[in-house]
Structures are given as C-alpha cells and as structure tokens.
Amino acid sequence: MSNTHAPNAEPHPSIFYPYKVYPVEPLPSQIDSNTRQEVLIVGAGPVGLATALDLARFGVASRIIEAERQVSHGSRAIVLTRRSMQILQMLGCDQAFVEKGLSWSMGRSYYRGQEVYQMQMPHSEHERFGPGTNIQQQYIEQFLVEAAEKNPLIHIHWGHKVTGIQQSDSEATLTICDEDGEQEYRAPWVVAADGGRSTLRKLLKLRMEGEAYTGNFVIADIKADIKLPTERLCYFDPPWSPGNNVLVHREPEGIWRLDFRLPEGESPEHALKEEQLAERIHNILTMIGQEVPWQLDWATVYSASTKTLSDYQKQRVLFAGDAAHLLPIFGVRGANTGLQDANNLAWKLALHLQGIAGPELLRSYSTERVQAAREICEEAGKSTRFMSPPTRGARLLRDAVLSLSLTESFVRDLLHWRTSRPHRYYNSPLNSSTHTGHPLLGEVAPNVKLGDNQYLHDHMLAGFTVLIFLSEEKSEPELSQVCALQELENVSIHPILITGTHCEPGGLHHGSHIADQEGALFEHYDIRENSLLLIRPDQHISGIWQASDNEESPLQWIHQAIRNTLCLTPCGDQHVE
Amino acid sequence: MLNKTLNNDALETIYDHLYQAIDTAGPEKETKMLTKLALILANQLGDCEQVLSAIAIAEKDL
C-alpha cells in the first residue's frame, strides 16, 4: 500500500503575519534526462532556499522538496548577523531584508536592577550592514522564496515529504510522498537542509557528537507597544524567577521576543499553559518598566545543545544547517551558521558538478564546516555555561561573577555573549600564501566603503575575485598582466586593480579599477604595495602573494593558487604560458 | 574598584577550573575547598591589608 502525505492546508494562526498556503507542484517525470543533473534540496527553510539561490549563481539548477506548504510556523530565528546579510547580498536579495529588518549593535545586561555590562558590537562606516538585523523567520523564508520563484533554475515542491533513501556511487534515490502517493526520485546530489529533526539524518542513521545541556527555555512573541530601542537586553536572576534569566529582543511589526529560562524540573507543557505564560509575561513587562497591554503571537520551548555530525557528507548526501549541527540559541548561531554552510557548499558543489574542480574540493565542504561547527560548539559552550549553568559548580561561579559585577569591573567581560561570527578557514588546504600565517588568510575579505552606497563587496558577488594592490600601475608589468585575466582553469576571474596614487588605468585590464586615494583599502587590508589576494566565490581569502617573497611570477602564482583552491593537481611549468 | 590584572583568556580558564574543582569536591566539601583556596591565595598575595579588603568586597551583594 502506498503512503500519502497531506500537510496542513490551513494558514498558521498569527496576529501579525499573513501566511500563504503554496500550491503543490508535482515532481516532473524523470524520463527527460535534464532533471538528472539537478541538485535535490530537502527543506525550504533559510538554509535550503539559500543553497538553491547560491547554486543558481553558478548556473546550477535545483529542486527543493518541502513537507509543509507554508513558511516557518513562528518567528524562530530572529537575528541575522552582518555575515548573513553579506551572504544575502551575494544571493541578490539583501534589499528586502534591509527594508523589513531592524538593525542594531548594542547589548545591555542587567542584574538586580542595575546595568552591569554593555557591549557595542563592532561597526564602522565601511560596513554596508549593521552587526545585527532583527527579522522574523517567516520574512526570511518569504523573501528567499520570492527570489527563488523568480529564478528559472529553482523549483520548489511544497507538500512533498521524504520517506526513504537509497544510494549508489553516482546518485541518490529518494522516496517522496505527496497527497497522491509515493514516488521515487533520483538526483546526483542531495542537500539535506531539513532542520534539527532531519529526516535524512534519521534515515541514514547518523549520530551527532557533542553535548545536550539541561534547562529549558521558553520563547514567546508578543505584540506590545514597548518603548525601548532595538538592543539585546538580558536580565539575570530576576526576583520572580531566581537563578534564571530573560532576554528581550525587538522584532519588526511591533513584535517583541521574550526568552526566559524555566525553573529546574518544570515541564514544557506546564510552562506553555496560558495562565502560566501570561503571569511570566506580565512579570517581564513589569521588570522592564513597560506595563502595557499585550497579545501573544506564538510560543515554544527549547533547550541548548552543542552537537554536530562528524562528517557532512554521506555518499551523495550533503548536510547543512541544523540538519548537520545543533547549536545554542545564545549568540544567534542557528540560521547564521546554516547560511555560512550554504555559502561554503554551493560554489564547491557547482564547480564539482560542472567538472571544473578536483574531487577534493567538495570534500573540503565537510572538513571546513565541521571544523567551524566544532569551534562554534566550544565557543557557544562558554556562553551556555553562563546562561544555563550545567552543574552546581558552574552555577556558583556564575552567581559569584554576577554578584561581583555590581561593583567590580574585572569580571564583567565574563558576561560577553559571543555572537556568531564568520568562520576563518585559516588552515584550509585550499589556501596558498607566500607568507605563512598571514592573518587575512581564510578570513572574509574586509569590506571597504568606496563611495555613496558603494562598497568593495559589491564587486565580489560572483565567482573568483583577484585584488591587485599596486603602487603605480606601470611599476610592475607582471602584476598588470594579472589585471588582464578573465578566466583560468575554466572559472571566470574578476580582477580588481587597486592603486595607491593617482594614475590612469592602462588599457590592459578587463576588471575594475579603484584609485585608493585616501588609502582606506591599503589600510583595511594592511597589505604592502605589489601584492595579490585571491578571493573565493564565498568571499573568503584563499591566496596571498607579496612581491619579493619568492621567485614565482605573479601570473604563475595566481594560476597555481587557483588550481590549489579548485583542488586540481599542481601544474608544472609547461602549463604556464 | 579593583584593578583588572588578568586578561580575559586567563579569567575564562580560571572560571572553568574553579567550577570543575567545586563539582569534584561535591556539595559537602566544596566550602572547605574554597576556604582553603582563599587561604592559599592570601598567602601568595602576602599582603594582609589587601586580603582584608578583598574579604570586605566578597561579603557585599550576597
């Protein structure tokens, strides 16, 4: 007997978000071999949608399979980091997020009614986006869906649920259920972006390494006319809930996120009971001095974990986002880490499918991102031991630090909440440098303001970029030749010539020319004249060449560095023209 | 207010070791362990006046 899957076709209830129920588009027949080259993405959450849009940047078609027919039930992930906004810019949809989202940079922590810690997240005029942007996950998904619907390379199949998987060395075959029954669907690659309760992770019987922390937290979204700025507010040890803590965040549409830890032993069911929830919301509003009328939109219970799969690839299945790792909410690590996964994966999978990259490039997705997740787990573990102390000793230390923080500043940095940041692939095998241990290697290329609403990142939205830092254009003829590059090893190259002094761009280069008259670029990159930087399609720096360090000519070096980033075997001198 | 003499990395390391030591001692013996630690640190500091003012700060805001 064939199974069927009929998801909820009634719009989710919400007091601020009008849910749309998307139509169910049947999967195409696979007799036409075109569909055999498409990537199948399981999950139309932020990570699955971003992966599809990112693959489309490289001309790769994909189909997204989503069990539900609506975007996220509840606001869930509400803070996007600057890095996520930069990734959304690469996907061509940052504008909608800027318009709807609330940008912020300040966090304050309170204990016994006193502000004991404040942190201004780093920001400067050279950044296009603020350090944090608050926006509900419904909008995150809606804007990504709208971009995907406009893209002919992407199809979303709402109301389709994965129920089985078989794999061979060349493809995966998924069993997919809809209202009418079950069918088998084949794809050369499957991206598992199916969230924390990943079906594919279960079907493949994969276990995660790491820890689950005790302690449950409620998150509740209310609509209320609260007169507070957009900041991260944290209240430790409130008198009405001793030993616990409360977080308050502003969201668009007059919605406020209240996040609080439950007393030990209280069940989620009890905490979500209407009168119990109402009493605590009332207590929080009183505590923050805003006794205003409110309406509940949505509430749920979560607990913190620091867990990851040890390998994000299982034959033809690539795991990304919460399907690959479960990270604590503190430091906004869920969706923001997932978007970095998608951005790391897409260009590698695209170049792999197109036969341009060596086999190790796709493997590097797992090695780079598992390492990132492990570092995040360790860092997040430190926030978690403060926000949700796992033992009696940890609780005593936390309480002692809070007590001291009222009068003694030396402990206050222990209240730092460690926000999600872009990972640095400092030891990636894709890197090459004439300068070992250069601090920029593996980092996201720093952004620099070039003019009114113009930034350096605007030039790094597709493919590989080469930054050529030159003193005077005529001084280094060999470096000028790099400016003429358009393609190497079948990938397109965008050279950007950066000159320190007034000079006319020569006729050689086909890329952009930036006259860095005020020296902002040289300063931000802290780089000498006559240097080259190779920047990957995910804006991470994978190559640094500086003059006088070595015998290799810049042209030879850039060729070698590209081959290295693509994981092609080293080329001999005979290949260099 | 006390001067900050430890960097954040050192402070984090001490934080972790101290809470693990409390957990290892267990609820019955943790107070004795922490009192011993205070005496040892006082001896290391070698300054009675500073120790007495530290006790006064520790007594506040309990």
Interface residues (C-beta under 8 A of the other chain):
Chain A: R112 K382 R385 T391 R392 G393 A394 L396 L397 V401 S403 L404 L406 T407 E408 S409 F410 V411 D413 L414 H416
Chain B: M1 L2 N3 K4 T5 L6 N8 L11 E12 Y15 L18 Y19 Q20 A21 I22 D23 P27 E30 I57 K60 D61 L62
